[in-house]
Structure formats: structure tokens, C-alpha cells
Amino acid sequence: MNQVKALIFTGYGLNCDYETHYALTRAGANADCIHINEVISKQTVQLDDYHILVFGGGFSWGDDHGAGVVMAAKIKRRLGEEIARFVDAGRLILGICNGFQCLVNLGLLPALDERHDERRVALTYNDSGNFVDTWVTLKVNITPCVFMKNISSIDLPVRHGEGKFFAAEKDLSALFQNNQVVLQYAAPDGSEAAGRFPWNPNGSLRDIAGICDPTGRIFGLMPHPEAFNHVTNHPSWTTVKEQLHREKKSVRSEEGEGIQVFRNAVQYLQQIF
């Protein structure tokens, strides 16, 4: 196929677009950061021309009516049909932090009962009542998620005020039964966080940090994979470097582990389109 094309929404308080653009480019995609109004106008940008759609991090519309609420309402009214067609065509959608919040407000996640238009879960205020900005350890479950293929655990940064995953008990059970819980917060040794702060930084039920739809092609997560694009992003990189030096070894790659999340998506699309 021709090069995989990725569209990253920008505008109205969205950020992280430069980091996301870098990560996708590093992963082999041809990425464009485009203002949401250009996509809505359909004059210069056609969603059908892209293979990956990214709802990035930030504070869309200042989160004035709740995180991701206004953006979801705008997209549903102005781009609802186009996004439904995008999903039906087998393409990929990624929502990071504020983007994850938008996806659950749209109903694109979790898509239980194959409904991509019904809100069934929420991302609400952290139990601490504070904005959190830290690194977390994540357990990666066996799921159909395209983005997390061959990754069993990963450290990523979180930075949010409304990241607590909440849902009715029956829906939580359905998510686990359907293998849609992709990421869970964990202790540094890989054991369950079991809701304990700071390993679970927001109080998410059952330590849920990211979910996918039943197809594995729509993925939302609160941590930021685009922000781990170089080994020096990780807070313990100097310790690791010194350990390698003492063992007379060198760093195998300067690429951050978060890039693999995007590379998995690109490689998947190269195989099917």
C-alpha cells in the first residue's frame, strides 16, 4: 500500500499534537496535524483520505463542561456520519487522555453490544481531587487491541485531573469478559495496583487505564505513549544508563517505548490496506 496516513486533531485547547506527530512519523506514518474546523468544513481535508485518526491530549474547550464533552458534542453533530464510515472501513482511531475522554463521551468506546453511539462508561475527577502529573507502570492484558501487540508491560506518564475510569458493575464485568480492558495500572514490580495510590493515580475502578472496542481498532487510554518517544523521557534513564555502563553495555536504542504503540498501528494497516 501507499504510506499510512494519520490525522491528528488540533485546535481549541488541544495539545500534545507535536509529540504525537513525531511519534507517528517515527513509526513510519505520514502524519498531519489539522485544525478540527478544517476537517468539519470538508473543503480542504477529507477524513476518508486517512487511515488513522488521533484524538490527542489537552484541554479541549478548556474542559468547561467536563473533559472532552464539548468536543464530543461538536464532532458527533458535524462529523458523526464520516467517523462511522471511517470505522466501518476498518481504519484505526486512537484517543489519548483528553482524546480518550472524548471517545467515551461519543460512545465510540467501549462499544458494548456493538453500539458505537452509546455512552456506557465515564472518566471523572481523580479521587485525590488534584491534577496528577507522574509516571505509572501499566500491565498490558491479552486483547484484540491493534496498538498494544507484543507489549506485556510499559511505563508511561499521566497528566490529568479527570482520569478515574467509572462504569456500572455489569459493564465492568462485560469489558473483562470481552477482553476489552487493554491496560491496568500496576505496582512497579508488575503486581496489581489494587486501587492504591500512587500506583493507581486516579482511583480508576479495577485499575483500568485503557480500553478498546470489540474489534481492537478503537483504543483509548489515559497515559501518554507519545510522551515516551526517547529513552531520556523516562525518569530513571540515568540509573539505567549507569547500570549498563557498569556492565560494559550500551543502550540498544534511544527510541522510547511509547513509539511501539504507534508502530503497531502502522504495521497493522500496511498489512490490510
Buried (B, 14 or more C-beta within 10 A) or exposed (E): EEEBBBBBBBBBBBBBBEBBBBBBBBBBBBBBBBBBEBBBEEEEBEBEEBBBBBBBBBBBBEBEEBBBBBBBBBBBEBBEEBBEEBBEEEBBBBBBBBBBBBBBBBBBBBBBEEEBEEBBBBBBBBBBEEEBEEBBBBBBBEBBBBBBBEBEEBBBBBBBBBBBBBBEEEEBEBBEEBBBBBBBBBBEEEEBBEBEBEBBBBBBBBBBBBBBBBBBBBBBBBBBBBBBBBBEBBEEBEEEBEEEEEEEEEEEEEBBBBBBBBBBBBBBBBEEE
